[in-house]
Amino acid sequence: MLFRSRIETDPAFALEKTDEITAALGGMAIDVPLQVRVRAGPTAELDLGERPSSVERELHFVLLHAIHHYAMMAEALRARGLAVPEGLGVAPATRGHRLRTAG
């Protein structure tokens, strides 16, 4: 049986948790340097050591990774003939390129 958490099944709860995270990040200094441990491989079995980063850089990665997942969801919806909001899953750089090159 597939386990689904409350955050996946209860939109009001998910929005509440999103608001809590947003509030916590609002007071955080995001430009503080930090070290992150890098793991790779299908099961993160390769430890590539620590690399310099920042909270801002890590949040940017999370944002772009979420957009990547939105793009996969958009394609799955389109394959089923469902409507998809314009721009769902389109990276900011792609959106900017399209605006600059639109004729």
C-alpha positions, 0 to 999 in steps of 0.5 A: 500500500502506498503511504501518503502523508498528510501534507500530500493529502490535506491542502489546508495543512500543506498551506499552513506548513508552507506559511510556517516555513516562509515565516521561518525563512523570512527572519533568516540570514541567507547569505551566511556561508556554510558547508554542505556534504555532497552525495551522488549515485542512485542511492547517494552512496558516493560521498564527495565530501563537503563543498562551500555553499550558502542558505541562499544557494541551497534554496535556489537549488530547491526552487529549481528542483521543484520547477523540474518536478512541476515540468514532469507533472505538467507533461504527465497531465498533458499526456492525459489530455488535461489542461496545464497552467501556462508556464508550469514547470518552466525555469526562470531562465527559459522564461526570460529567453522566451521573452527576449526572443519573442517576435 
